[in-house]
Amino acid sequence: MSEQPRRPRKPGKPYRRPQKDPVRLLAFEALRAVDERDAYANLVLPPLLRRAREKEGAEKFDARDAALATELVYGTLRRQGTYDAIIADCVDRPLREVDPPVLDVLSLGVHQLLGTRIPSHAAVSASVELARVVLGDGRAKFVNAVLRKVARDDLDGWLERVAPPYDEDPEDHLAVVHSHPRWVVSALWDSLGGGRAGIEDLLAADNERPEVTLVARPGRATTDELLREEAAVPGRWSPYAVRLSEGGEPGAVEAVRENRAGVQDEGSQLVALALANAPLDGPDRRWLDGCAGPGGKAALLGALAAERGAFLLASEKQPHRAGLVAKALDGNPGPYQVITADGTRPAWRPGSFDRVLVDVPCTGLGALRRRPEARWRRRPEDLEGFAPLQRGLLRGALDAVRVGGVVAYATCSPHLAETRAVVADVLKQHPGADLLDARPLLPGVLALGEGPDVQLWPHLHGTDAMYLALIRKTAQDA
């Protein structure tokens, strides 16, 4: 049998294997974990970065690579709403019909084009190469086509095209321009009390990378010690705060490694300090942190209590979070105890404490700088789920404090349904309790409003949007 002639090759470029870019591949893996497992980027990213350094070596995956990967993940998550609107304008199908992994690659590409200084040709080619690695050549062509459309204009030009005019729909305009769900824009605007400038400044601040803030735990570390670290500058408001400028690594700080200092937003520090400094009628020997996990406020309260010879009981309902509290308090110089207990079903007798803190579970809308994915996960109906717990914990705190003692109700949310509404409802049921003016207990802090409660803001104070109400128990309820 004669040999069959070979079929001639079609002219064209020879096949080339896709090149794996460890930085963009890591960013893609992080986004997939956030989407598929409801993971948080701040928990997913560190182990991925460690694995990349171990696999590639410190020379091939250095600090600049880690910084770029971090920027790609957080920048893409923060701007997800804006980028979705732009991508939707560039595809011929509803966005919900685009496979989530494809959408993640597109979003990473759009962020490089519109949110970084990476040249357009490099942003497109790197994204297409990533698509070839994780999606295959077919869908890489789709990614290439979409990103080339996006590259035709800058961010301002795209926002003018995809965001409705402010005069026609202010909330939807702000939602697209500043990448927040519309209901969150509405809620934050209500909490601020109106005005375009304030809400625009707040939404913009939510999209900024937050500084890392350390706390020097009294009696164990000092701010002078922390300020000797490279890239360290004083805090704005708390006498125990030190900020690390961009590039500062908390794990490299000796006092942090030894648990004498910790990472803690300045707003959280101010809440603990306000409770510790609130005037009491009577003794000051027993303090309670009724929702202590993960332990930052408990560690600061424990150190402050130790200076006065007071005892701190740190209570946390979830066992694994109670373990984090115990770790944060380890080495505290004064007496303390960590227990696993439900603050709505107390394991202590009524009137047992002089000072009580309840930093209640909430939607977390005050920490969107740190957890940008939370804005896309939360729904308005989540408020109804938190409401009974928040009220129950505050009622439990008022039962736990003695007459003449003080309760601090705190939450990392500015939503009125989680702040003033909770306090007002509970105080109606407790006639023997009065609000204290919290503002004098935050000396030097500006723009604290009309009081007596306090709402901190990222754009005004550089902190998370922490809420604080101080309540003195004046009489035993009947």
SULZIVEN-V722931 format. One record per residue. N is the residue number from 1. RES is the residue in one small letter. PSI is psi in degrees with one decimal (none if undefined). Layout:
# SULZIVEN-V722931
N/RES/PSI
N/RES/PSI
This chain:
# SULZIVEN-V722931
1/m/130.8
2/s/148.7
3/e/132.6
4/q/139.4
5/p/143.9
6/r/141.6
7/r/128.8
8/p/144.4
9/r/143.7
10/k/141.2
11/p/152.2
12/g/179.4
13/k/142.1
14/p/153.7
15/y/136.1
16/r/131.6
17/r/139.2
18/p/141.6
19/q/128.5
20/k/121.0
21/d/108.8
22/p/-31.2
23/v/-50.5
24/r/-30.8
25/l/-40.4
26/l/-44.7
27/a/-41.4
28/f/-44.1
29/e/-39.2
30/a/-43.6
31/l/-37.2
32/r/-39.2
33/a/-40.4
34/v/-40.0
35/d/-45.3
36/e/-38.0
37/r/6.9
38/d/32.2
39/a/162.8
40/y/137.7
41/a/-36.2
42/n/-16.8
43/l/-31.9
44/v/-39.9
45/l/-46.7
46/p/-46.9
47/p/-32.8
48/l/-39.6
49/l/-41.3
50/r/-43.3
51/r/-39.1
52/a/-41.4
53/r/-39.9
54/e/-38.9
55/k/-44.8
56/e/-25.5
57/g/149.1
58/a/-27.5
59/e/-35.1
60/k/-23.1
61/f/89.8
62/d/-168.8
63/a/-34.2
64/r/-37.8
65/d/-43.3
66/a/-41.0
67/a/-40.4
68/l/-44.1
69/a/-41.8
70/t/-44.0
71/e/-41.1
72/l/-41.5
73/v/-55.2
74/y/-39.3
75/g/-41.3
76/t/-41.4
77/l/-42.1
78/r/-39.8
79/r/16.3
80/q/-44.2
81/g/-43.3
82/t/-46.6
83/y/-36.1
84/d/-42.5
85/a/-37.9
86/i/-44.7
87/i/-41.1
88/a/-31.1
89/d/-12.8
90/c/-1.0
91/v/159.9
92/d/25.1
93/r/161.1
94/p/145.4
95/l/-31.9
96/r/-17.4
97/e/-3.1
98/v/127.7
99/d/135.7
100/p/-42.0
101/p/-36.6
102/v/-41.7
103/l/-36.2
104/d/-43.9
105/v/-42.7
106/l/-44.2
107/s/-41.6
108/l/-41.3
109/g/-42.9
110/v/-39.4
111/h/-40.5
112/q/-36.1
113/l/-42.5
114/l/-15.1
115/g/3.4
116/t/176.5
117/r/11.0
118/i/129.0
119/p/147.8
120/s/-44.3
121/h/-35.9
122/a/-38.5
123/a/-43.7
124/v/-48.9
125/s/-39.7
126/a/-37.8
127/s/-39.2
128/v/-39.1
129/e/-42.1
130/l/-42.2
131/a/-39.3
132/r/-38.3
133/v/-46.3
134/v/-15.3
135/l/-27.1
136/g/163.0
137/d/-35.9
138/g/-51.4
139/r/-20.1
140/a/-34.0
141/k/-38.6
142/f/-44.5
143/v/-43.7
144/n/-45.0
145/a/-43.5
146/v/-46.4
147/l/-31.1
148/r/-33.4
149/k/-43.5
150/v/-37.9
151/a/-8.6
152/r/-13.9
153/d/164.1
154/d/-179.5
155/l/-44.4
156/d/-41.6
157/g/-41.0
158/w/-40.9
159/l/-37.2
160/e/-30.9
161/r/-42.4
162/v/-17.9
163/a/132.8
164/p/152.6
165/p/142.9
166/y/-41.4
167/d/-26.5
168/e/-38.5
169/d/85.0
170/p/-43.6
171/e/-41.3
172/d/-35.8
173/h/-50.1
174/l/-36.2
175/a/-43.2
176/v/-45.8
177/v/-40.3
178/h/6.6
179/s/56.1
180/h/146.3
181/p/147.1
182/r/-40.3
183/w/-30.9
184/v/-42.2
185/v/-47.0
186/s/-44.6
187/a/-43.8
188/l/-38.3
189/w/-42.6
190/d/-41.5
191/s/-35.1
192/l/-28.3
193/g/21.4
194/g/172.7
195/g/129.9
196/r/-40.6
197/a/-44.5
198/g/-46.0
199/i/-37.2
200/e/-41.5
201/d/-40.5
202/l/-48.0
203/l/-38.5
204/a/-39.9
205/a/-33.9
206/d/-22.9
207/n/6.0
208/e/148.9
209/r/123.3
210/p/149.6
211/e/155.7
212/v/125.1
213/t/132.3
214/l/155.9
215/v/129.2
216/a/110.9
217/r/121.7
218/p/139.1
219/g/-6.2
220/r/-28.8
221/a/162.4
222/t/158.3
223/t/-32.0
224/d/-40.8
225/e/-45.7
226/l/-32.8
227/l/-11.5
228/r/-11.0
229/e/149.0
230/e/140.3
231/a/16.5
232/a/136.7
233/v/156.7
234/p/153.9
235/g/168.3
236/r/-40.3
237/w/-43.1
238/s/134.9
239/p/-10.7
240/y/5.3
241/a/141.4
242/v/132.2
243/r/141.7
244/l/122.1
245/s/173.2
246/e/129.9
247/g/-13.3
248/g/135.9
249/e/112.2
250/p/-36.2
251/g/-15.1
252/a/-5.9
253/v/123.0
254/e/-43.5
255/a/-32.3
256/v/-44.2
257/r/-32.9
258/e/3.7
259/n/14.8
260/r/-15.7
261/a/166.4
262/g/172.5
263/v/121.3
264/q/124.6
265/d/145.4
266/e/-28.8
267/g/-40.9
268/s/-38.9
269/q/-42.2
270/l/-36.3
271/v/-48.4
272/a/-41.2
273/l/-39.7
274/a/-43.5
275/l/-44.8
276/a/-29.5
277/n/-0.3
278/a/137.3
279/p/138.2
280/l/156.5
281/d/108.1
282/g/-161.5
283/p/165.5
284/d/70.2
285/r/-24.3
286/r/122.6
287/w/151.2
288/l/129.8
289/d/104.3
290/g/-12.1
291/c/69.4
292/a/-20.5
293/g/144.2
294/p/0.3
295/g/-4.3
296/g/-50.8
297/k/-37.3
298/a/-40.8
299/a/-41.0
300/l/-43.2
301/l/-41.2
302/g/-40.5
303/a/-40.6
304/l/-40.4
305/a/-39.0
306/a/-36.6
307/e/-24.5
308/r/2.5
309/g/20.9
310/a/157.8
311/f/137.6
312/l/128.3
313/l/120.1
314/a/116.7
315/s/135.6
316/e/133.0
317/k/-40.2
318/q/123.7
319/p/-41.6
320/h/-33.9
321/r/-33.7
322/a/-34.7
323/g/-38.0
324/l/-36.9
325/v/-45.3
326/a/-39.1
327/k/-41.6
328/a/-34.7
329/l/-8.8
330/d/125.1
331/g/2.0
332/n/134.5
333/p/-16.2
334/g/178.3
335/p/136.8
336/y/165.1
337/q/140.9
338/v/127.9
339/i/158.2
340/t/111.6
341/a/158.5
342/d/119.4
343/g/-17.5
344/t/-11.6
345/r/74.6
346/p/147.0
347/a/17.0
348/w/162.1
349/r/149.3
350/p/146.0
351/g/23.9
352/s/-14.2
353/f/152.7
354/d/-35.6
355/r/136.8
356/v/131.6
357/l/133.3
358/v/105.0
359/d/95.2
360/v/152.9
361/p/145.7
362/c/-174.1
363/t/-18.0
364/g/20.7
365/l/-11.2
366/g/-7.2
367/a/34.0
368/l/-19.4
369/r/-39.0
370/r/-33.1
371/r/73.7
372/p/-27.8
373/e/-18.6
374/a/-31.2
375/r/-28.8
376/w/-15.6
377/r/-35.0
378/r/149.2
379/r/156.2
380/p/-32.6
381/e/-15.6
382/d/-29.5
383/l/-39.0
384/e/-32.0
385/g/-35.6
386/f/-26.6
387/a/-51.1
388/p/-38.4
389/l/-44.5
390/q/-43.2
391/r/-38.8
392/g/-39.4
393/l/-38.3
394/l/-39.4
395/r/-41.5
396/g/-36.8
397/a/-40.3
398/l/-32.0
399/d/-33.1
400/a/-26.8
401/v/147.2
402/r/165.3
403/v/130.8
404/g/-11.6
405/g/177.0
406/v/138.9
407/v/136.9
408/a/119.4
409/y/120.9
410/a/151.7
411/t/146.0
412/c/58.7
413/s/138.0
414/p/2.2
415/h/128.5
416/l/-29.9
417/a/-19.7
418/e/-6.2
419/t/-93.6
420/r/-34.3
421/a/-40.5
422/v/-48.5
423/v/-44.7
424/a/-43.2
425/d/-43.6
426/v/-38.1
427/l/-26.7
428/k/-31.4
429/q/-7.3
430/h/80.2
431/p/-18.9
432/g/37.0
433/a/139.4
434/d/146.7
435/l/136.7
436/l/154.2
437/d/111.6
438/a/-16.8
439/r/-42.8
440/p/-16.4
441/l/2.6
442/l/65.4
443/p/135.9
444/g/-14.1
445/v/127.6
446/l/166.4
447/a/52.9
448/l/6.3
449/g/-164.0
450/e/-8.9
451/g/-171.9
452/p/-13.6
453/d/174.4
454/v/134.1
455/q/116.7
456/l/154.6
457/w/143.4
458/p/-42.0
459/h/-19.4
460/l/-35.4
461/h/-8.4
462/g/19.0
463/t/173.0
464/d/161.4
465/a/70.4
466/m/141.7
467/y/142.9
468/l/129.3
469/a/130.4
470/l/131.3
471/i/125.4
472/r/133.9
473/k/116.2
474/t/-19.6
475/a/156.4
476/q/127.4
477/d/147.1
478/a/none
